[in-house]
Amino acid sequence: MPATAETTARNASSSALPAEVLSAIEAFEDYLRGECGLADNTCRAYRRDLIQFATFLTDTGCWSLRKIRPEKIEDFLQSQNASGKNPSSTTRALAAVRTFCRFCVLTRLMEADPSVAIDPPRKWSRLPTTLHHETVQILMETPVPDEDTHWLRDRAVLALLYATGMRASELAGLKLGDINFDLGIVRVFGKGQKERIVPAATPALEAVMRYVDEARPESDDVLLLSRTGKALRREDIFRIVRKYVRRAAISKRISPHTLRHCFATQLLAGGANLRSVQEMLGHSDIATTQIYTHVDTSRLKAIHKKFHPRG
């Protein structure tokens, strides 16, 4: 069976590493998938970070896991910064190294964890891109029957992203049976296959129902399908969104995640509880959700005016 481009690149990047290190990374990846239940994208990102870390160690003369010292990890992080990596990428690389070191101590490949004394790099939190409600409505209505063969499906894609705040990967894996049209709710499987229930607005459910009744190929499995009946991939969801963003002449860089941001900020603007928004987005840490409170400045001003004695 021919190797994929990803597999070929993966083998090429790790071929020069010591067998002990490579074997540990392979075992660690199995641990992340099997024991921790992390998503495939997260596992692949951690593997890439660890291959870079291991390559850096090898290039600087450190061929054994037991010889890794804190200063080596610090040097690696500095090399990441010097190469132009943004702070978020460097922070994720450190998270990968830390988790890997803990795994190696657990499996007795290391005697002590050299990463415990390393402080994560400080990073600025960038505010997410959002759209005005009127602009989103224009985007929702951009797929039209005269120009788009799959306009009903594409309207369902846009409507579900905006109405539920799902990630593109979550929407790609959504099954028809995950939608309860009577109760108006959607069952979503997020990172690590964590399940959550999200309410969906009537217009979105109507868009999905029309797609299912009039345009969807016969299938009992995945909801969103191509003309030939194959499930749409995460990349297809991105392609669909970008197609209609261009059609609607929206100048901002918009992705499926932008509609997720719009979902969150407009819930908070309407007075939604932060914990409820956290639950609907599937965030494990409320600090991740709190960034949306900084986007909606009008809400903060209203709260200040209502409760502060000099508001």
N, C-alpha and C positions, 0 to 999 in steps of 0.2 A: 504494500500500500504506500503510495508516494507521500513523502513528508510535506506538511504544510509549511508556508513561509515562516509562520511563527515558530514552529518546531525547529526548523533549520537555523533560524537566528538564535534561538534559545540554546541549541547545542553548540553553536559556534562561539557564543559568548562565554560558555562555561567549560569549554574543552581544555583550557590551559590551567584550570584550577586543580589544586591537590585533591586526590580522591577522598581523603577524610572530610575535607570541607564540603565538597560537592555532595557526598553522601549525607552529611548532616543537613544540608539545605533541602535535599529531596525528602528526608524524613520529616523535617520541619513543615514543609508544604503539605504533606499528608496529614500531619497533626492539625494544621490550621483548617483543612477541609473536613476531616473526620471528627476531631474532638471539639474544635471551637466553632465549627459550622459557619466559617466566614464565606462570604460571597466569592465567586470565581475571580471577579475583577480585583478584589482586595488581595487575594492569594497571589495573583500574577504580579500585582504592584509590589508586594512584599518580596517576592522572588527576585524581581528586577533590582530592587534596592540592595538585597543581600548579595547578588552576583556582583554588583558594582563595589560593594564593601569588600567582598572576598578578593576581587581583582586588585583593589587598592592595597590590601594587606599583602598579597602575593608580590606585587610590584615593589613593595617597600621591604621585602625580605621576611615577612611573617608568614610562615608556612603551616603553622600548627594552631589549632583552636586554643590550646592551653597557654599559648604565648601572647594572646591578645591582652593588651593593657589599656587602661582608660585613655592614656595619651594617644594611642593609636586611633581610638574612636573619635577623639577630638580632632586629630589630624584629618581623618576622613571627612568629618563634617565641614571643616575649613576648606577642604578640596572641593566639596560640593558647592559651597558658596563662591569659591574662586572660579568655578566653571560656569557661573551664571544661573545656577538653580535658584528658584524663588524660595523664600522661607517656608512656605507650606510643604514643598517637596522635601526640603531638608528635615523638617519636623517629622514627616512620614518616614523618611529613611531612618531617623533615630528610633522611631517607634518600632520599625522592623528589626533593627539591630537589638534593641532592648528585649523584645519578645523572643528573638532567636537565642539570645544569651541565657534568658531564663529557661528556655527549652533545653539548651545544652547542659545547664547545671542539673536540671531535672533528670536528664538521661545520662548524667555523669560523664559527658564529653568535656565538661569544664569543672574545675574545682570551685571556682567562685565567679560571680557575675561582675565583669569589669565595667558594665554600663550603669551601675547604680549611682555613681557619683557624677554622671553627666547631666548637665542642665539643658533642657530643650532651648533651641534658639527662639528669641522673642520675635513675634511677627505682628504685623498690622492686620487688622480684620477689615477686609474690603466689603463694602456694602453691596448686596446683590442688586443686579439690574432688574427693574420692574417696568411695567407698562401701565398707562392709565386704562381704566375700565373701558372707555370708549374705543381705544386702540385695540384692546383685546377683542371686543365685539366685532370690529372690522375684520380682524384676523379669523375669527370663528366662521364668518360668512364668506371668506375668500374662495374656498372650493365650490365650484359651480358646475352644473351638468354639461354645459356647452363646451367647456374647456378641459375637464378632468374626468377621465374614465372611472376613477375610483373616488369620486367626490363624496359619496356617502360614507365610505370607510374613513376617508381623510377628515371629514367633519367630526366623525365619532372620535378619532384620535385627538384632535385639538380640544374637543369638548371635554373628554375625560381627563386630559392633562390639566386643564384649567379648573375643572369642577372638583377634582379629588386631590390634586397636588402629588400625583404619583410620579415616580422617577420613570425615565424611558425604559429601563430594564424591567421594572415592575409591570408597566403597561404591556410590554412585549410578551410577558409570560402570563398575562391575565386570561383566564378561561371564561367561557360563556356562563358556566355554572357558578362563577364567583360573583355574579351580579344578581341581586335580588330586586327585581323590578317592582314588586309589590311593596316592599319595605323601603325602597330607595337607598340601598346600601351596597357597598362594594367590598369584597374581601380581598385584601392586598397582602402579598407575601414579599416582605422587604429584605434587607440585608440579613444574611444568615438564616433565611427562610422564616423570619419572625412574622407572625400573622397579625394584622390589624384590620379593624372595620372602619370604613370611611363613608359618611353620608355622601350622596351624589345628588346634585340639583336636577329638577325635572327636565330642563332643556337638554342636559347631557344624556339622561336616560332615554329621552325621546329620540335623540340623534343615534344612539346605539341601537335602539329597537328598530328604527327605520333601516339602518344598515343591515341588521340581521334578517329582517323580513324581505328586503328588496335586492340586496347585493351580495350578501355573504355566501361563499361556497358552502356546500353541505359539510358540516363537521360538528362533532360533539366536544371538541377539545379547545384549543387556543382560540380566543375571540377574533383577533385581527389577523386576516389572511390575505395573501396575494391572490392574483387572479387564478393561479394554478392550485390554490389550496394550501400553500406552504405558509408556515407561521412567519409573521414579520419579526425581524431582528431589532435589537436596540438601535443599530445603525440606520435601519430603515425609518424608525421613528424620528431620528434626527433629520434625515433627508426630507421627510414629509414636512416637518415644521419649517425647515429652512426654505423649502420651495415656496410655501405660502407667505412667509415673511418677505421674501423678495417680491412676490406678486402684490402684496399689500403695500409695498414701498416703505417699509419700516426701516429706518436707518440704523437702529441699534443692532448690536450683535445678539441675536435671539436664539435660544436653544430650548428644548423641552424643559430644561431646568428653570428657565426664565418663567414659564407658566406656573411652575411649582412655587417660585418666589411670589408671583402675583397672587396665587391662592392664599398663601400665608399672610401677606401684608394686608390683603383686603379683608380677611377674616378678623385680623387684629384691629383694622380701621373701623370695623363694624361693632367692636366691643367684645370680641371673643376672648375667652380665658386663655392665658398663655399655655397652661397645662393641656388644655383641650387641643390647641393647635399642635403642640408637641406630639400628642398621641396620634393625631391624624397624619402628621408628617412622618411618623415612625422614627423620630430622633430618640436616641438612648440617653442623651444629655440635654437638659433644658437650656444649657448655655448656648447650644447650637441654635435653638429656636429664638433666643433672646435677641439675636442680631436683627430680626425683623422689627423689633420695637424701635430701633434706630432709623429704620427706613421711613416709617410713618410718623413724621415729625408733627403732623397736624393732630394726631391722637395724643402725643405727649403734651402739646400745648394746651389741649382741651383739659387734660388731667391736671396740669399745673394750674390752669385758670380756675378750675373747680375746687381744688383742695388747698392751694397755697394762699395764705392770708394776704399776700400782695399780688396774687394772680390777676 
